Amino acid sequence: MSAAAASLDMEAFRAEVRAFVHENLPETVREKVRLGIEPDKADTVAWERVLRDRGWLVPHWPLEWGGTGWSPAQRAVFQEELVLGHAPELGGLTFEMIGPVLIRFGDDAQKRRFLPEMVALEHVWCQGYSEPEAGSDLASLKTRAVRTRDADGREHYVVDGSKIWTSSAHHANWIFCLVRTDVEARAQEGISFLLIDMKTPGVTLRPIIGIHGWHLFNQVFLDGVKVPIEHRVGEENQGWTIAKSLLEFERLNLARVAENRRRLAKVRAIGEQVHEAGVPLFERPWFRRRFAELDVRLEALAATVMRFRLQADAGRRLGPETGLLKLTGSRLIQDIENLAVDALGPQTLAWDRTAHFELPDPSAPAPIVERHPYAPAASSRRFVTRGYTIAGGSSEIQHELLAKQVLGL
Ligand SMILES: Cc1cc2nc3c(=O)[nH]c(=O)nc-3n(C[C@H](O)[C@H](O)[C@H](O)COP(=O)(O)OP(=O)(O)OC[C@H]3O[C@@H](n4cnc5c(N)ncnc54)[C@H](O)[C@@H]3O)c2cc1C
């Protein structure tokens, strides 16, 4: 196919996805996402069901497990149209992380059981990596799994320890965990990867409310939790390899280009609608300068992602330099949200817990201070993005990796 025909095809595909999102995403959910209000679990599951019924829930999985066979470029367009159409984020830990891990490292029985159940939306997974004393230095984790045998001869692990910062564990029914199965071995060599049913006796949760006022995190306690041996992925003590590979999945998405575009469009709208000293912010030099700088950084990031994508399409391996995508994309998103808060000024201070979760009630009395529609959720949104430079490996750790592995310092 010629380059012109391929790009025409891609435009037709983009139009098809855009129309689908427009026709199938409920207006209330679109409005929540647009205004920065957190969609609830029911909104997300309903949207996942719509995508599942269309065959678009796990486009990146192999065809036999429900994938679409799309090229990386098509998948990127699909992702972009979902984000720009204000669709809620999907259960990433299930579809982007543990699903691909099982496809790559799971045995036949694990694949046949778990993958169809994930596509049937019977599972919500959470990630049990971090511990109170093990974050950046993950290999120092202490949650212990001891292998034992019941009187009837069945083998299982007994797990004791605790995981922390476990995002959305209160919505999850399964957790994938790194546990220590050999205390004598070198740190990275004594770790195994277990799938744990959250209903197993001994699993308890403590909610942690974040600075954004949102119950996202939890501490998960594991006290004498019995895990069947068949729920270990890969060989015993080989969990570190699996843990690392999980972070490689969807590396190109870490730049969050589409999400950055959506958020920058929001800041542009604020700049056009909010006035300072009688003129729109967009005409004020301080705002214009900061907006232009963010716009340039976004275009540079988008071009860099495109370069990596062409490399991936040509079958070349992406090296550790993709770490810079997470580093720059997460900083950019924070700076965009900071500009939104600075632009809306004191309007963002009237902190209102429900603003993060609910659309405004049109029958409620008019507020004393008129607020821009983006103002109520602006502060909490900014604090949510604060975590983006920490989650999945902090910026300092990314710098370290880039310095050592890319620049050879
Ligand atoms: C939004 C969010 C969601 C998360 N979700 C999950 C989840 O679902 N499951 C899960 O397991 N974990 C999750 N985490 C935890 C996350 O993986 C850890 O917070 C992260 O790995 C950092 O670990 P820590 O918090 O223990 O900080 P520490 O490792 O104690 O680091 C503290 C500070 O020291 C710096 N530092 C540490 N080591 C070095 C070094 N060698 N060189 C230079 N600086 C260093 C760090 O950059 C950081 O600024 C989440 C975190 C966030 C913010």
The ligand as an SDF file (V2000), in Angstrom:
LIG
                    3D

 53 58  0  0  0  0  0  0  0  0999 V2000
   -0.2420    7.6970   42.1890 C   0  0  0  0  0  0  0  0  0  0  0  0
    0.5380    6.5180   42.7110 C   0  0  0  0  0  0  0  0  0  0  0  0
    0.0480    5.2380   42.5140 C   0  0  0  0  0  0  0  0  0  0  0  0
    0.7440    4.1310   42.9930 C   0  0  0  0  0  0  0  0  0  0  0  0
    0.1920    2.8910   42.8440 N   0  0  0  0  0  0  0  0  0  0  0  0
    0.8670    1.7970   43.2750 C   0  0  0  0  0  0  0  0  0  0  0  0
    0.2940    0.5010   43.1460 C   0  0  0  0  0  0  0  0  0  0  0  0
   -0.8360    0.3410   42.6610 O   0  0  0  0  0  0  0  0  0  0  0  0
    0.9910   -0.5620   43.5820 N   0  0  0  0  0  0  0  0  0  0  0  0
    2.2480   -0.4360   44.1170 C   0  0  0  0  0  0  0  0  0  0  0  0
    2.8570   -1.4500   44.4320 O   0  0  0  0  0  0  0  0  0  0  0  0
    2.7930    0.7980   44.3120 N   0  0  0  0  0  0  0  0  0  0  0  0
    2.1410    1.9090   43.9020 C   0  0  0  0  0  0  0  0  0  0  0  0
    2.6800    3.1690   44.0890 N   0  0  0  0  0  0  0  0  0  0  0  0
    3.9220    3.2920   44.8320 C   0  0  0  0  0  0  0  0  0  0  0  0
    5.1220    3.7010   43.9950 C   0  0  0  0  0  0  0  0  0  0  0  0
    5.5620    2.6550   43.1810 O   0  0  0  0  0  0  0  0  0  0  0  0
    6.1970    4.1740   44.9690 C   0  0  0  0  0  0  0  0  0  0  0  0
    5.7000    5.3030   45.6490 O   0  0  0  0  0  0  0  0  0  0  0  0
    7.4750    4.5480   44.2600 C   0  0  0  0  0  0  0  0  0  0  0  0
    8.1010    3.4100   43.7260 O   0  0  0  0  0  0  0  0  0  0  0  0
    8.4520    5.2820   45.2110 C   0  0  0  0  0  0  0  0  0  0  0  0
    8.6360    4.5330   46.3670 O   0  0  0  0  0  0  0  0  0  0  0  0
    8.4520    5.1730   47.8420 P   0  0  0  0  0  0  0  0  0  0  0  0
    7.1380    5.8750   47.8730 O   0  0  0  0  0  0  0  0  0  0  0  0
    8.7070    4.0930   48.8230 O   0  0  0  0  0  0  0  0  0  0  0  0
    9.5690    6.2830   47.9490 O   0  0  0  0  0  0  0  0  0  0  0  0
   11.1000    6.0630   48.2900 P   0  0  0  0  0  0  0  0  0  0  0  0
   11.6540    4.9530   47.4620 O   0  0  0  0  0  0  0  0  0  0  0  0
   11.2630    5.9730   49.7570 O   0  0  0  0  0  0  0  0  0  0  0  0
   11.7030    7.4150   47.7690 O   0  0  0  0  0  0  0  0  0  0  0  0
   11.6060    8.6410   48.5010 C   0  0  0  0  0  0  0  0  0  0  0  0
   12.3210    9.7290   47.7310 C   0  0  0  0  0  0  0  0  0  0  0  0
   13.7190    9.3930   47.5890 O   0  0  0  0  0  0  0  0  0  0  0  0
   14.0960    9.3780   46.2220 C   0  0  0  0  0  0  0  0  0  0  0  0
   15.0440    8.2670   45.9930 N   0  0  0  0  0  0  0  0  0  0  0  0
   14.9140    6.9870   46.3800 C   0  0  0  0  0  0  0  0  0  0  0  0
   15.9740    6.2620   45.9690 N   0  0  0  0  0  0  0  0  0  0  0  0
   16.7880    7.1000   45.2740 C   0  0  0  0  0  0  0  0  0  0  0  0
   18.0280    6.9340   44.5770 C   0  0  0  0  0  0  0  0  0  0  0  0
   18.6340    5.7560   44.5060 N   0  0  0  0  0  0  0  0  0  0  0  0
   18.5490    8.0320   43.9630 N   0  0  0  0  0  0  0  0  0  0  0  0
   17.9430    9.2410   44.0230 C   0  0  0  0  0  0  0  0  0  0  0  0
   16.7630    9.4480   44.6720 N   0  0  0  0  0  0  0  0  0  0  0  0
   16.1950    8.4020   45.2830 C   0  0  0  0  0  0  0  0  0  0  0  0
   12.8190    9.1240   45.4440 C   0  0  0  0  0  0  0  0  0  0  0  0
   12.8910    9.6330   44.1360 O   0  0  0  0  0  0  0  0  0  0  0  0
   11.8120    9.9020   46.2880 C   0  0  0  0  0  0  0  0  0  0  0  0
   11.8430   11.2570   45.9690 O   0  0  0  0  0  0  0  0  0  0  0  0
    1.9910    4.2930   43.6490 C   0  0  0  0  0  0  0  0  0  0  0  0
    2.4900    5.5950   43.8520 C   0  0  0  0  0  0  0  0  0  0  0  0
    1.7720    6.6840   43.3960 C   0  0  0  0  0  0  0  0  0  0  0  0
    2.3130    8.0560   43.6530 C   0  0  0  0  0  0  0  0  0  0  0  0
  1  2  1  0
  2  3  1  0
  2 52  2  0
  3  4  2  0
  4  5  1  0
  4 50  1  0
  5  6  2  0
  6  7  1  0
  6 13  1  0
  7  8  2  0
  7  9  1  0
  9 10  1  0
 10 11  2  0
 10 12  1  0
 12 13  2  0
 13 14  1  0
 14 15  1  0
 14 50  1  0
 15 16  1  0
 16 17  1  0
 16 18  1  0
 18 19  1  0
 18 20  1  0
 20 21  1  0
 20 22  1  0
 22 23  1  0
 23 24  1  0
 24 25  2  0
 24 26  1  0
 24 27  1  0
 27 28  1  0
 28 29  2  0
 28 30  1  0
 28 31  1  0
 31 32  1  0
 32 33  1  0
 33 34  1  0
 33 48  1  0
 34 35  1  0
 35 36  1  0
 35 46  1  0
 36 37  1  0
 36 45  1  0
 37 38  2  0
 38 39  1  0
 39 40  1  0
 39 45  2  0
 40 41  1  0
 40 42  2  0
 42 43  1  0
 43 44  2  0
 44 45  1  0
 46 47  1  0
 46 48  1  0
 48 49  1  0
 50 51  2  0
 51 52  1  0
 52 53  1  0
M  END
$$$$
